[in-house]
Amino acid sequence: MNSPLGITCHAWNNIRTQIVVATNSSVLEIYQVRGEEWDKLYELKEHNQLVSAVDWHPITNRIISCSHDRNVVVWEFAQEWKPNLVNFYQNRAVLDVSWSARGDKFAVGTGSKLVGVGFPSQVLQGWTTKKSRCTTSSVTCIRFDPSGLVVAAGSTDMSIVVMTAYIPEVDSSQTASGRFASINTFGDVIYSLAADAWVNSLCWSPDATWIAIATHKPSMIFTDLQTPQKIDLKGRPFLSTTFIGENKIVAGGFDFLPVSFELAGNSWREGKKYESFEEAKAPAGGVKSSFQIIRDQLDQKKGRAQLSTRHKNFITSIRAINQSGFSTSDILGNIYLWTS
């Protein structure tokens, strides 16, 4: 698939037959995937600035999107996709959004340093939010743990925090299990970690044992909320991460190719690079200056065709398809499907 505007993020429906993409603009597009055919079904137009994140819940079939226009929109389907009211006024861009495992809450991170947790409101006949300020700078990435009782948030203040996210209106009627089953508060920081760089992405393992964190240093940090493990990268920073099963993640970003990391015993190590990466070579008889290399990298028509990677520019988003596959999108508008 190729979108001429580029793709900032994407998400799948529950059976991986439809995909929603944010087209590096204010518009969301939904495609039906039939083998190698991608048929556009819908355009969702409610935002008026760049859509920064999107998530599609596999059980409720709701899509949630957030934007630099400072708004969050919940989309529901009944003959057509319709936007639902979200009470979440902000004076800065909304940078990331994700559903809880049950789909009855969502978490958002903002440029105004706030973490928000949204839930249904009978009074508003829509969605409302509770907010907490647990960082000192923009919240760039945010994810619920599998129980939905805590969120992990990464920030440009170079920190990761795990904050309680208990909402009585939805959580009091549920029986909790797992390591956070006793949580019954909102907004308490129960874990924090210095990352030494901006945090670009994070994700929880399916059993909530690990958080994998990609920083702009560049490095990968893995923490079980006790002892962090750090892997300094030889390449460029990752922008997106996702777990493929319990003991493996895939990450991608400015090196244009996906890279896996695997758990061996109690230690994480770098695994497979899914393609080799080779810079465009200098022409015979001369050596490229640094300025020339940078100029070629910024120009899509120069140098990129000579890269050995499928992606010719940076990977914006990675999504798990199943325990043996994942998808990647890039800023040039391409989506590729991979077998792990």
Secondary structure, 3 states (H helix, E strand, C coil): CECCCCCCEEEECCCCCEEEEECCCCCEEEEEEECCEEEEEEEECCCCCCEEEEEECCCCCCEEEEECCCCEEEEEECCCEEEECEECCCCCCEEEEEECCCCCCEEEEECCCCEEEEEEECCCCEEEEEEECCCCCCEEEEEECCCCCEEEEEECCCEEEEEEECCHHHHCCCCCCCCCCCCCCEEEEEEEEECCCCEEEEEECCCCCCEEEEECCCEEEEECCCCEEEEECCCCCEEEEEECCCCEEEEEECCCCCEEEEEECCEEEEEEECCCCCCCCCCCCCCCCHHHHHHHHHCCCCCHHHCCCCCCCCEEEEEEEECCEEEEEECCCEEEEEEC
